[in-house]
Structure formats: C-alpha cells, structure tokens
Amino acid sequence: MRHLAAYSFRSPLSLADALDSLNSAGPWRWIERENDSWGDYISTGVLAKPHFGVVKIIQEESAYIILVHLRVENEDGAATQKHFDAVHRILDDAVFPNIKASEIEETDFRER
C-alpha cells in the first residue's frame, strides 16, 4: 500500500541549518542531496525493509516543501495505517518543531 503526501511550510532556517537541527534532534538521519529538478534538498529514510519510506525537504522560491512517500509491503490495512501514523507523528512532534516550521499546509506538489 502506498501513501504520498506533500506539505508546504515556512521556516526561518536555511536548508543547511535545518539539516543540522534535524540531525541533532533525531530520530531520523538526514542527508544532503541534489538533483536537476530541485537543486539542493535533504532527505531521510523512514521505514525499514521490506517497506520503503522517504521524506524529502525541498526549498522552493517562497516556501519549503516536505514530500512523504511510503510503501508498506504485505500488511493488512490496520498495520499499514500504524506505519503511516507513526511517520506523521514524528513529522508533527519532531521534524516541524525542530525546523521552526510555520504555516504548514497540505499541498498538491508532486515529485517531478
């Protein structure tokens, strides 16, 4: 089962400062990445194999975008929902506060 979500938000931190703050706070380990579509961004793996989960933070012109892509293999709906809820709890309780995120809104941004 797949779960895709995207949120826009504002933060007074630079991407480099957000990376430092997130890695200092945990629980996930973030790395710097780069591609032709977004330029510099940061990402982290959030689910253990055989599942797949990645969260990316991209800097757009007027805001940041956080992308959540989760795929849970061979589990029923209730077990799958527990994985999704746990990732979103960490976003709400650790990620957004540690990067001083404000004006958090769901968006229709999708990976290019």
HELIX and SHEET records of a PDB file:
HELIX    1   1 LEU A   15  ALA A   25  1                                  11    
HELIX    2   2 GLY A   77  ILE A   90  1                                  14    
HELIX    3   3 LEU A   91  VAL A   95  3                                   5    
HELIX    4   4 PHE A   96  ASN A   98  1                                   3    
SHEET    1   A 6 ILE A  31  ASN A  35  0                                        
SHEET    2   A 6 GLY A  39  GLY A  45 -1                                        
SHEET    3   A 6 PHE A  52  GLN A  59 -1                                        
SHEET    4   A 6 TYR A  64  ARG A  71 -1                                        
SHEET    5   A 6 ARG A   2  ARG A  10 -1                                        
SHEET    6   A 6 SER A 102  GLU A 106 -1                                        
END                                                                             
